[in-house]
């Protein structure tokens, strides 16, 4: 992941964009602190619109109420540990 000081990123903006596209996210720092990240548009779209959040994922599960799931009423079997 590339890292750019803000002033350098401003001066070489085309290069920052090219690297974001070719190599992945580029981090921009100001006074040594990470303040922004530049990512390729395809990555942004995947993150913003691709996968549902966890709650939506759970809600999209199939309806299992139609399944006939039963547990046996037989007593639990005994296991002989001594022998």
HELIX and SHEET records of a PDB file:
HELIX    1   1 UNK A    6  UNK A   11  1                                   6    
HELIX    2   2 UNK A   13  UNK A   23  1                                  11    
HELIX    3   3 UNK A   41  UNK A   45  1                                   5    
HELIX    4   4 UNK A   46  UNK A   50  3                                   5    
HELIX    5   5 UNK A   54  UNK A   59  1                                   6    
SHEET    1   A 3 UNK A   2  UNK A   5  0                                        
SHEET    2   A 3 UNK A  26  UNK A  30  1                                        
SHEET    3   A 3 UNK A  33  UNK A  38 -1                                        
END                                                                             
